[in-house]
């Protein structure tokens, strides 16, 4: 806006016709009105963030939150899980039964915008179908929208076969591409449709808006989409809290925004329990409930034995990566492929084999004990 001061009205009248002055006055008032409305929108969005008191009251109404990041063993990625041709309700039912048997009460599940874009009505029916199955097993769900991890340029349709011995060889980002204005309209429609459709659904525990923003070398390039999805979610005001997990402690701009705008604080930590404990002490200073939405990488000294009891003692939600070994190949470590595809001596993630046999019986017994199962 250009501000004109100390002008001589009679001189201006001589130089500019009165109709133009009236038009200029009208446009100025219109602009000020738009700025005022925008300011009110921003204020409303900000005020929709849960207070510390509301967040802690919500958390107190739940039993200790614990479970796994879940993709059925028959799906290589989010698209294979959710597309009509490969949605496998029978496997989902069986494998969530494994989770229920050890007392898990929460699954973190990734959605994908391309599955919605290809079949909006069918996609929402499948989401509801999944929630019905999970609820039968007394499991609530954390749904994840966007994701900056692994393969860019996702494509709908038949998904690739797993590459032997390579961790998450077929996992795809969402949206995974540079967004133009048209893309933003489409992405926004997806987020708003899902949030509006399920905003009162008690089977959903929490909305995880963006998994590891800035990963895959994107850094602060992800800030615009991150800030946009929080704005869209806050405007809809779902009954469930919204969050985006802290994961890279060097990303100050992203981290500060995530902390300020999350209803409850979620984070990832695959470090040793000593270092993990230090992060907990820092995060507790925020004052809101904490849920660790990714941990447990056996080769990095993050295990059930040394981390899960610590999280329960600190009253922090505990969501490990992986439930059943399958097409995601997450029994293999991030940076240690096994080209012949043989089973690693020590699994990186996951708990069960496909037939329900536990990888380590002592882990199962510990989890059941912590859940008083």
C-alpha positions, 0 to 999 in steps of 0.5 A: 500500500502507498501512503500519501500524506500532507497533500493539498486537496484543492490542488489534487482536485485541479489535477484529478477528476472528482470521479477518480478521487471517489474511485480511489477512496472506494478502492482504499476502503475496500483494501482496508476491509480485505486486510481487516478480514484477513487479520480476523481470519488469521486470529481465528485460525490461531485461536483454534489451537488447543490450549495447554489445559485443553490438550492435557485434559484430552490426554488424561482421558486416554489410557496410555497410548501405545502401538505401531505405525501400520501398513498391512504386510501385503502393501508396499506403500500407502497407495497399495494400501488404499487403492480399490484394487489392492485394499486388503481388509482381510489382512488388515483385520488379521494383523490388527488382531495381532496388535490387539493381542499384545495390548496395542491401542493405537495405529499410525496410518499414512493416507495418500492424496492420489488414492483420494484423487482417483476415487474420492467416494471409494477412498472415504468408504475404504477409510471408514472400512479400515476404521471399523476394523480397527475399532473392532480390535479396540484400536484408535488411529492416527492418520497422516496426510503429507510425507516427505520421505523416500521416493518422490513422484508417486503414481497411482495405479499398480505399484512396483514390487519390493526390491530385494533387501532394501528398506522401504524400496517402494514407499512414496512421498505425498505430494512429492512434487513442486506444487503450482497454484492448481496443485494447491487447490487440489491438495487443499480440497483433499485435506478439507474433504477428509477432515470435514468427513471425519472431524467428529469420528471418535475412532480417530485419535489424532491427525498427523498433518505432515510426516517429517517435513523437510526430509529428502533434502527439502529443508525449509522448502516444505514450510509453505505446505506445512503452514498451509495444512495447519491453517486448513486444519485449524479452520475446520476445527476437528474434534481430534487434535492436530499435530506434526512430529518434530524429527530433525532438531536442526530445522529451527524454523520448521520446529518452531512452527510445529511446536506453536501450531500443534495441539499436542506435541508429537516427535520421532526419536530413534536414538539410544535411551540416554539421548532420547531422555534428554530430548524428553526433558527439553520437550516437556518444557513446552507443557503439552502432552507428548507422543513419540510417533516413531521409535524402535530401530534395533540396530541403533540401540532403540529397542522395546526393552530400553525405550518403551518402559521409559516412555510409559514411566514418563507418560509419553505415547509410544508408537514404534515403526512397524507391526508385521514384516511384509512388502515394505521391507522394514526389517532391513536397515535404512542404509544397509541393504542385503542384495540377496534378500535374506533375512537379517540377523537382527531385524531393524523394525517390525514385531510379527511375521506374517503368520502372527509368530513374534520375531522375539517372544521376550519383546511380546511379553514385555509389551503385554506386561506394560499393557497389563495384558 
